[in-house]
Amino acid sequence: MDERYYKLIEDYSKKTIGSEDLTDLLIWVGSSQQNQQIFRESLQAFEAADYSLKKPVNQQKSWLAIQQHIENSAEQSPIIKRINYRKYFTIAAAIMVICLLPVLYFNNFHPKKTEVIAYNEIYNPRGQKRLVTMPDGSNIYLNGDSKIRYALNFNTTSKRTVYLDGEAFFDVQHRTKQPFIVHTGKVSTTVLGTSFNINAYPSLKDITITVQTGKVGVLFKNKGKTAPVQFLLPNEQLTINKNNGQTTKKLVNAIDFDSWREYKIFFYDKSLSEIAEVIAREYDLNIEIKTEALKGVKLTAKFDKCSVKQIMDVIAKLSDSKYTIYENKVIIY
């Protein structure tokens, strides 16, 4: 097992774990029953050593505390007898090293270095599509009025992290020991290698993740609390309300939700105001809906590389409305 996860479990037990590390840990725990067992056993070991960690460093007492905990547990429960004791001793040694680090630091007066991270930012304007090939070979397709940001050392860090504003389709290269994480506000989506679409425009009340291939884990953090990780498989879609964290999971045809890459537009039970926003972004237009009643009309429709006039003809017919086009402005009434 990667020793990094023992450190994450320790941070979890001390409630000092960061949100990104918590994402990694929860996905690792949920990936197998063996990992769940390791997680439980490791927490027991850290709890046994908790007393010694709160006092000045005493290696012998730290070791005895964990050993005594293991022996007592073995006598009380036949299930615990099957625990690999060597695993606990490894954890105990790691705890003692961690305890000594602050002492060594202050004795040598080494100043803490602040790491400065440089980022690359790419913005794709309205009315355009853009393919971005990442340093690891992953492809990101940016929709109009969308932006990504990632560290210049993206390819050499333990996690491949991308920040998204807008909509993008991700085709991620598989790397077992280097997860790919997409941050969209309070939502983080973690994968090892898969393809999926994220719609997270700031103007929308929801964030929508749709998986085409592979498996992804999604976490939502709101008001300091993190909801349990949710896993998505191909053709599964998760919608998260950005305000209250309410989620809706359903089966869909995933191809429909990334068809925008081929200049196709798909609406399923969407209000006219939402549809107008998509069309405005797709064709770089300003669209005004004159009445509140029209804004709430819901429609379902598909358009394949159509002109603005062709789209508006269909929308007017379905919503029983009229429209006018003047230069780059559309008025619906």
JOLINVEN-V891690 format. One record per pair of residues at least 4 apart in sequence whose C-alpha atoms are under 6 Angstrom apart, sorted by the first residue. I is the first residue (numbers start at 0). J is the second residue. Records with the same first field share a line. If there is no record, write none. Layout:
I: J, J
//
This chain:
10: 14, 15, 16
11: 16
17: 21
28: 34, 35
37: 41
47: 65, 68
48: 61, 64, 65
51: 61
60: 64
63: 67
73: 79, 80
117: 150, 151
118: 149, 150, 151
119: 148, 149
120: 147, 148
121: 146, 147
122: 145, 146
123: 143, 144, 145
124: 143, 144
125: 143, 144, 280, 283
126: 143, 280, 281, 282, 283
127: 143
128: 141, 142, 143
129: 140, 141
130: 139, 140
131: 138, 139
132: 137, 138
133: 137
134: 154
135: 154
137: 170, 171, 172
138: 170
139: 168, 169
140: 167, 168
141: 167
142: 166, 167
145: 164, 165, 166
146: 163, 164
147: 162, 163
148: 161, 162
149: 161
153: 159
157: 177
158: 177, 178
159: 179
160: 179, 180
161: 181
162: 181, 182
163: 183
165: 199, 200
166: 197, 198, 199
167: 196, 197
168: 195, 196
169: 194, 195
170: 194
171: 192, 193
172: 192
173: 191, 192
174: 191
175: 191
178: 190, 191
179: 189, 190, 191
180: 188, 189
181: 187, 188
182: 186, 187
185: 219, 220
186: 218, 219
187: 217, 218
188: 216, 217
189: 215, 216
190: 215
193: 212, 213
194: 211, 212
195: 209, 210, 211
196: 208, 209
197: 207, 208
198: 206, 207
199: 206
204: 241
205: 239, 240, 241
206: 238, 239
207: 237, 238
208: 236, 237
209: 236
210: 233, 234, 235
211: 233, 234, 253
212: 233
214: 231, 232
215: 230, 231
216: 229, 230
217: 228, 229
218: 228
219: 225, 226
220: 224, 225
231: 235
234: 250, 251, 252, 253
235: 249, 250
236: 248, 249
237: 247, 248
238: 246, 247
239: 244, 245, 246
240: 244, 245
258: 263
259: 263, 264
262: 304
263: 302, 303, 304
264: 301, 302
265: 301
266: 299, 300
267: 299
268: 297, 298, 299
269: 297, 298
270: 295, 296, 297
271: 275, 294, 296, 297
272: 294
275: 279
277: 281
279: 283, 284, 285
284: 327, 328
285: 328
286: 328, 329, 330
287: 330
288: 330, 331
289: 332
305: 309
311: 315
314: 318
315: 319, 320, 321
320: 332
321: 331, 332
322: 330, 331
323: 329, 330
324: 328, 329
//
